[in-house]
Amino acid sequence: MFVASLGDTVIAKSEDCLVIENNIYFPKNDVKTEYLFQTETSTRCPWKGMATYFDIKTMENSVKDAAWSYLRPKSKAKRIKGHIAFWKDVVVKELPTN
């Protein structure tokens, strides 16, 4: 189980994350998308394709381009379609399993 938080606000929580290149990708259904706002920022990965970025805004915090997703990934990365990853001030932790 992974949890992504910005300050005291949990942004995402999932048991079905993908770990790719040391990044944790959460299924979109496990992300509180009401905190995400798409920006104009994009980057290109040679094997994943174009990444779309999102600002994260909560009651306490606002962080520019703190999440990204590959909305139309290349065929080699098709399994990350519908997933969102976080960075900057967002803390992603793996919770211990019992």
Sequence and secondary structure as in RCSB ss.txt:
>XXXX:A:sequence
MFVASLGDTVIAKSEDCLVIENNIYFPKNDVKTEYLFQTETSTRCPWKGMATYFDIKTMENSVKDAAWSYLRPKS
KAKRIKGHIAFWKDVVVKELPTN
>XXXX:A:secstr
 EEEEETTEEEEEESS EEETTEEEEEGGGB GGGEEEEEEEEEETTTEEEEEEEEE SS EEEEEEEE SS  G
GGGGGTTEEEE TT EEEE    
